[in-house]
């Protein structure tokens, strides 16, 4: 099969279309014929799998696919060849991808394959972050980075859960688009004092829950505007490392900061209850995805460069053709 491999080098990473062996599904896995690939910022990361100084082997990037079932493992009874699916995978940039059955999902009725490919990583990340934080109706949730995939999803899910939603972004335009998705108000973190703005928007009380994909100085400013009993769930962190904080100091105020990985959380949801709720919201119009543009997968390098430029609102998707 054809796949796009990332070759890691000190003078710059390179994406190459290559012929690689087609995977075989294990007993609890589904093999998917890929029709569309959702692109995420995680695809740009230089995750090391070998010790420092050793040559990193080439690998297939990508976490989101949508397509049809090609074959299933011996223990899989709920999927059959030809079924339309979307999935969380390790290695999406390929004509075929395998996923555990528990990470394979039926797309919302009537949704296009390209839209379905944009969903898994970002919507599941937001959903399980809110479950981890036990977000309650009426609480104030701050969703950083309205223009990111997770931000776009998080604003809508938090509102559907009954929270008061605030957001942030690096421009007034992106803040306004976050408001159009359901946020009550937002902060331009390029121009505003984030701590002061959040305290003003909450009448000095602070925010109850934060979904942080940004990190850096914005994370620090957010901690200073966290309410008594406030919770911060972190994923990614594209503006720099988060500062060191003392868990004991946070605990005195009933606060905590936790990091979340979407694969672990989704695999633990063996009955797919999270997706059952979100799927119904998609089908009734309470949730929608935002796909800025669709490209052929032969333009993967251009797509990744566009995503890295921070000129994207929502998601980019590639079609396999």
N, C-alpha and C positions, 0 to 999 in steps of 0.2 A: 504494500500500500504506500501511498505518498503521505509524507508528514513534513512539517516544518520543524527543523531542529535548531536550537539555539546553541551556538558554539561560543563559549566564554573565553575571552582573551584579554590580556592586559591593555592592548591598544584598541579595544572596542569589541563589543559582542556582535556576532553575525548570525542572521537568520538564513537558513538554507533549506530549500525544498529537496527532499531526498527520498529514496526508496528504502523502506524499513520493513521488518517482518510484521505481519498482521497479528494482533494479539488474540489469544484464546481466552474466553471467559472462564474463570474458576467456578466452582460449584455454586457459589452464591452471587455470581456476577451476571451482568447483562452486557452483551456487545452491541454497540450502537453504530449504525452507519451515519456518519456525521453529515448534516446538511447545513448547519449554521453554528458559529462559534461566538460566544460572548467574550469580549476583551476586557480585562481587568488590570488595575495597576499592579497587582501581584505578578502579572505576566512579565513585567519589566524588571522585577527584582533579580539580583544575582545570588540566589540562595545557594550556599555551599553544601555539597554532599560529601566532600572529601576533606582531609586534613589540610591545614594551611600550608601553602607551598606546593601542593600536588596539583596536577592538571585536572581541572574540572571536566568531567566527561560531557559530551553533548547530550541534550535531553529535549523532549517535546514539552513546550510550555502550554499553559492554558488550563482553566478550571471549569468552564461552562460549555456545554454542547446541547444542541437539539437536533433530532433526526428521527430515525425509525429503528426499531429493534432488528438486529441482524440475526442474532442467536442468543441463547441463554444457557447458563450453567445447569448442571444436573439437579440442583436443589431449588431452582427458581420455578415457581408455579404461577406467579401472578403477572408474568409478562410473556408475550408470544411474538414470534417474528412478524414484522409489519406494523406493530403497535407504534403510534407516535409517542415520543418521549422527550424529556429534557433531563439533564443530569449534572451532578457535580462529579468531576473526574480529575485525575492527575494525568495531563497530557491531552489537551483538547485540540491542538493544532494538527489534526490527522484525519484521514478518511474514515478511520474506525477508532473508537475509543471504548474502553471497558469501565464499568461502574458497578459498585455493589448494588444489589437490588434495592436496598433501603435508601440509596442516594439517587434513585431513578424515579422520576415523577411524571404523572400524566399532565400535559399542559392544559390550561383553561380552554374551555369549549370556544371554538371560533378564533383562537389566537394564531397568528402567523408563526411559522417556524423561526423567523428572524427575531420576532419579539420574544418568543419562548426562550431562545438562547441567551437573552439579556437578563433573565430572571434569577437563576439559582444562587449564584454567589452573593449578590448584593441583597436580595430580598430575604434570603435565609440568614445572612449575617445580621441584618437589622432585627428580624423576628426573634432570633435566639438571644441577642443582646438584651432585648426588652424582657424576655423570659428570665434571663439571669438576674436582671435588676428588679424583677417583680414589679414592673411599672403598673401603677394603679390609675384608675379613672380619676380625673381631676388633678393629678399631679402635673408639674411642669417638666417637660422633657426638652432638652437642648440637643439638637441634631446638628453637629458641625458639618461644614463643607456641603452646602445644599446642592452644588453642582456635581458632586461625585455620585457614583452609582449607589453607594450605601446611603449617602445623604438623601438622594432622590427617593429611595425606597423607605428610609427611616422616617422621613417627614410624614408620609402617607400612612404607614403602619401605626405610628404613634397616635396620629389623629384618629384612626379607626379604633384604636384601643381606648379612646376617650380621654387622652391626655391633652393638656394645653401645650402647644408645640411652638418652640422658638428655634431659630436656625442661625447659621452664620455662613459667610462666604467672603471671597476676596474682592468683590465689586458690588456696587449697588444693584447692577442689573441681575447678578446671580442671586442676591438676597431677594429681589422682587420675584424672580422665578420660583424661589423656594416658598414665598408666600402664596403664589398661585397654586402650588402643590398642596397647601394646607397649613403652612406655618402662620401663626398669628402675627409674629414680628420677627425681625432678624437684625443681625449685627454685621457690619462690614469690618472684618478684622484687619483690613489693610489701613483703615483710617481711624477707627474708633478705639477707645480704651475698653477692651473687652470686659474686664471686671466691672467697671463702672456702668457700662451699658446693660449688662445682665442684672446687676443689682437694681438699676432703675426700672427695668422691665418687670421685675418681680417685687417692687415696693420694698426693696432691701432684704427680702427673705432669702433670695438665692434660688437656684434650680434644684429640683429633686433628683433628676437623672440626666446623665450626659452620655451620648453615643459619640465617642471621639475617634475620628480617623485621621486627625491632623498632627497632633503631638506638638513638640517644640514649645515656643513661648505661649502659644494659644492654650495648650494644655495647662500650663502654669497659671495663666490668667483665669481659666475656668475653675480651677481648684479654689481660688480665692472668692468665687461666687457660688460655691456649693452650699446648699441649704443644710440645716441640721438633718442628719439621716440620709444625706445625699449619696448617690451611687454613680460611679463612672465606669463604663465598659469601654475598653480601648481595643481597637483593631487597626492594623496598619500604622501610620504615623509618618506622613510624607513631608512634614516641614521640619523634621529633626527629632532628636531623641527627647523623650520626656524627662523632666528633672527628677532627681531623687526626692522622694517624699517619705515621711515617717508614718508607717501604718498605725503606730500607737497614737500619734497626734490625731489622725483621722478618726480612729476608733473612739476617742474621747467625745467626738461629736456624732457618733453613730454613722460615720462615713466610711466608704471603702472605694478602692480602685482595683479593678480586675481586668485581665486580658482574656480575650475569647478567640477560639479557633472554630470556624464554621463547620469544618468537617467533623470534628468530635461531637459538637452539639447536634448536628443533623443525624449522625449515625446513632446517637443515643435515643433519638425520637423514632423508635422502631415502628410505631403505628402511623407515622407521618401526620400527626395531629396538627402540627404547625402548618403544613402545606394544605391540609383539608380546610383550615380556616382561611388562609390566604387565597386559595383557589376560589372559594365562594365569593370572596371580596372582589377578585378580578372579574368574575362572571356577573356580578351585580354592579360593577362600575365604581366601587369604592377605592380600588387600587388600579393603577395603570403604570405601564413602563414608559420610559422616555428613551427612545433610540435616536440619537442625533443623525447617524448616517450608517449606511450599510455598504461594505466594500467586498470585492472578491478576495478570497484568502491569499491570492498571489500578491496582494499589496500589503502583506502583513507588516513589513518594515515601515511603510508609510503610516499605517494605522497606529503602530506603537509610538512612532514619533509624534503623531497628532495627540495621542493620549498624554504623552510625557510633557507636551507643551502647555497643558492645563487649559486648552481651548475647547474642551468638551463639556457639555452639560448632559448628564445622564450617561448613556452607554453608546459604545461603538460595537458593531457586529460584523462578522465576516461570513460570507456565503462560500461554501465548498462547491466548486463547480469545475 
